[in-house]
Amino acid sequence: MIDKYERDVNYLRISVTDRCNLCCTYCTPIEGRSLLGHDDILRYEEILRVVRAAVKMGIVKVRVTGGEPLVRRGIVDFIGLLKSIRELTDISLTTNGIFLESFAVRLFGAGVKRINISLDSLNAGKYAHITRGGDLSAVLRGIDKVYGVGFSPIKINIVAIRGFNDDEILNFARLTLDKPYQIRFIEMVPIGKAGLENNGRYLSNEIVRERICSFHRLEPVNGNQGAAVGGPARMYRIVDSLGEIGFISPISHQFCHSCNRLRLTADGHLRACLLSDEEIDLKGPMRDGCSDEELEGLIKMVIAGKPEHHSIALSENRIKKCVREMVSIGG
C-alpha cells in the first residue's frame, strides 16, 4: 500500500500486551500505570484477523512486541499461527530478554528467526535501577542462548541516556568485535509521562558516534542501512569486527520520509505513527460484527492518514509528548 507521500507501508508492529515484568523508568511513569483487563486487549484470533486484512493492503512483515510479549500466555502458538499466513515474509520479536533463555528454542521453532533485545546497561546495579528490579544475568544468558540456537540477526537495543549509560557506550560497541550482534543506539523520545519525567536526559546519537570514533574507526555498511535495508538505523562497523553498530535517531535525524510501518496496540487501536496520538479503533468494530471489507476500509483509512513526519521538537523547552505511554503503544 503506497501512502500519499509515496511510502510503501508494508510493516506491522503488534503489541500483544501492555503488561511487562519490568518497569523501565523511561517507559513507565513513576506512579505506575493502569493495566488493561483480559477483555480489554485483542484476542489472538482478532489480531490474526487484522493481520489477514492487512496483508491485503501489502503488509509483509510483522514484529511482535509488548509490553513484554513473552508474559502473554500462548504467545508461541500465536506466532506459529502468524507463520501460517503465507503472505508474511518476516516475523520478528522484541523482548526485554528476561525470559528469553527458556523461550528461545520454542520461538525459533515457531518461525521467529530475528530478535530484538532491549538492554540499557551492562552493569548489574544500573540495570536493576533503570528496570526497577531486572536481573541482568538472565538477559545475558538469553542473548547467549539465542546466539547458540541460531537467531540472526540478533539486535541489542540501547536507549542512550545522558548521565546514566553514556559511560557505557564503548562497552556496548565492543560487543560487536567478536560476535555478529547488531548493537543499536536509540535516541530517547518523549513518550507520555515517563518521557517528561526523563526530560533533559536526551543524548544525540551524533555524540554517541563521535565517542566511538574516538577509539575505533567506523566504516559504513551498505549505505548505512546494513542488513536492515529500508529500516531506520544508520549502520556502521568497527573495522575488522564481526558485528555492526546502528544509530536510530528519531529526534536528530528524522527518518519519517522512509517510514513503512503501522502499529497495532494491545487494546486494538491502529496507529500510523509512533509519535502521533492519531489512531483508529479496530477492536470495537470487530466485536460489533463488522465485515472484512469494513475492517480493510479502516486499515486503508489509517494508511491514508499517515503523517508526513512527526512533530517532536528537539528543544527541551518545546518538547511534545504523546498521550499514551510507550509500554501501551509497543514501541
Secondary structure, 3 states (H helix, E strand, C coil): CECCCCCECCEEEEECCCCCCCCCCCCCCCCCCCCCCHHHCCCHHHHHHHHHHHHCCCCCEEEEECCCHHHCCCHHHHHHHHHCCCCCCEEEEEECCCCHHHHHHHHHHHCCCEEEEECCCCCHHHHHHHHCCCCHHHHHHHHHHHHHHCCCCEEEEEEEECCCCCCCHHHHHHHHCCCCCEEEEEECCCEHHHHHHCCCCECCHHHHHHHHHCCCCEEECCCCCCCCCCCCCEEEEECCCCCEEEEECCCCCCCHHHCCEEEECCCCEEECCCCCCCEEECHHHHHCCCCHHHHHHHHHHHHHCCCCCCCCCCCHHHCCCECCCHHHHCC
